[in-house]
Amino acid sequence: MSVKLSITKFYYYDVMGFGENLHNELVFQDIQIKELAARTGIKKSTLDKYLSGNKSQPSVENAVKIAETLGVTVEYLVKGVEISEENLKPVLNAEYRMLVEQYDKLSEFNRQTVQDLTQSLLKRQ
């Protein structure tokens, strides 16, 4: 039994904190904290605080600088959800975008293999 995966119908709503969303985006874009600090003009130690688990939140000014530098919205960094102005549909967070991009690069045979494997794993739960 095979299941047809429809990425266009999958929207991920996960409300994570600013630090976790920032971390995920940095990993996705392969950007180091010191590079982000240099590009935004925000001290590395300040960025480290945002990324730590102590719930440190940036000022609006810093959140905007970070979002603009990373090419995402402040809403995405705060909520983990981004709204596209074109279609008002949520955009996947960094982790899921990476999976989708990798999936898109697979051959049709390998996509089917991934779908079959996923179904098999879900049945084991």
C-alpha positions as CSV (number, residue, x, y, z in Angstrom):
1,M,0.0,0.0,0.0
2,S,1.4,3.4,-0.9
3,V,0.3,6.8,0.2
4,K,0.7,9.8,-2.0
5,L,2.4,12.6,0.0
6,S,1.0,16.0,-0.6
7,I,3.3,18.7,0.7
8,T,1.0,21.5,-0.3
9,K,-1.6,20.2,2.2
10,F,0.8,19.9,5.1
11,Y,1.1,23.0,7.4
12,Y,3.2,22.9,10.5
13,Y,2.0,24.9,13.5
14,D,4.4,24.6,16.4
15,V,4.7,27.4,18.8
16,M,8.3,27.3,20.0
17,G,10.2,30.1,21.7
18,F,12.3,32.7,20.0
19,G,15.5,31.0,20.9
20,E,14.6,27.6,19.5
21,N,13.2,29.2,16.3
22,L,16.3,31.2,15.9
23,H,18.5,28.2,16.5
24,N,16.6,26.2,13.9
25,E,16.9,28.9,11.3
26,L,20.6,29.3,11.9
27,V,21.1,25.6,11.5
28,F,19.0,25.6,8.4
29,Q,20.9,28.4,6.8
30,D,24.2,27.1,8.1
31,I,25.1,30.4,9.8
32,Q,27.3,30.6,12.9
33,I,26.3,32.9,15.8
34,K,29.4,35.0,15.4
35,E,28.5,35.5,11.7
36,L,25.0,36.6,12.7
37,A,26.5,39.0,15.3
38,A,28.7,40.5,12.6
39,R,25.9,40.9,10.1
40,T,23.4,42.4,12.6
41,G,25.7,44.4,14.8
42,I,24.3,42.6,17.9
43,K,26.8,41.3,20.4
44,K,27.5,37.6,20.3
45,S,26.9,37.4,24.0
46,T,23.4,38.9,23.5
47,L,22.6,36.4,20.8
48,D,23.8,33.6,23.0
49,K,21.3,34.7,25.7
50,Y,18.5,34.6,23.1
51,L,19.5,31.0,22.2
52,S,19.8,29.8,25.8
53,G,17.0,28.1,27.6
54,N,16.4,31.0,30.0
55,K,13.6,32.6,27.8
56,S,15.6,35.8,27.1
57,Q,13.7,37.8,24.6
58,P,15.2,40.4,22.2
59,S,14.1,44.0,22.0
60,V,11.8,44.7,19.0
61,E,14.8,46.5,17.3
62,N,17.0,43.4,17.7
63,A,14.3,41.0,16.6
64,V,13.8,43.1,13.4
65,K,17.5,43.2,12.7
66,I,17.8,39.4,13.1
67,A,14.7,38.7,11.0
68,E,15.8,41.0,8.2
69,T,19.3,39.5,8.2
70,L,17.9,35.9,8.0
71,G,15.3,36.8,5.5
72,V,12.4,35.7,7.7
73,T,9.7,37.6,9.5
74,V,9.7,38.5,13.2
75,E,6.5,36.5,13.5
76,Y,8.3,33.4,12.3
77,L,11.1,33.8,14.9
78,V,8.6,34.5,17.7
79,K,5.9,32.0,16.9
80,G,7.5,29.5,14.5
81,V,4.9,30.3,11.9
82,E,5.2,32.6,9.0
83,I,2.3,33.8,6.8
84,S,2.9,34.3,3.2
85,E,1.4,37.6,1.9
86,E,0.7,36.0,-1.4
87,N,-1.5,33.2,-0.2
88,L,-1.8,33.6,3.5
89,K,-0.9,30.0,4.1
90,P,1.6,29.1,6.8
91,V,5.1,28.3,5.8
92,L,7.0,25.3,7.3
93,N,9.6,26.0,10.0
94,A,13.3,25.5,9.2
95,E,13.5,21.8,10.2
96,Y,10.5,20.9,8.0
97,R,11.6,23.1,5.1
98,M,14.9,21.2,5.1
99,L,13.1,17.9,5.0
100,V,10.9,19.0,2.2
101,E,13.8,20.4,0.2
102,Q,15.7,17.1,0.6
103,Y,12.6,15.1,-0.3
104,D,12.2,17.2,-3.5
105,K,15.7,16.2,-4.6
106,L,14.9,12.5,-4.4
107,S,14.1,10.4,-7.5
108,E,10.5,9.2,-7.7
109,F,11.6,5.7,-6.7
110,N,13.3,7.1,-3.6
111,R,10.3,9.3,-2.7
112,Q,8.1,6.2,-2.8
113,T,10.6,4.4,-0.6
114,V,10.5,7.3,1.9
115,Q,6.7,7.2,1.9
116,D,6.6,3.4,2.4
117,L,9.2,3.6,5.2
118,T,7.2,6.4,6.9
119,Q,4.0,4.3,6.7
120,S,5.8,1.3,8.1
121,L,7.2,3.3,11.0
122,L,3.7,4.8,11.8
123,K,2.2,1.3,11.9
124,R,4.8,0.3,14.6
125,Q,3.7,3.0,17.0
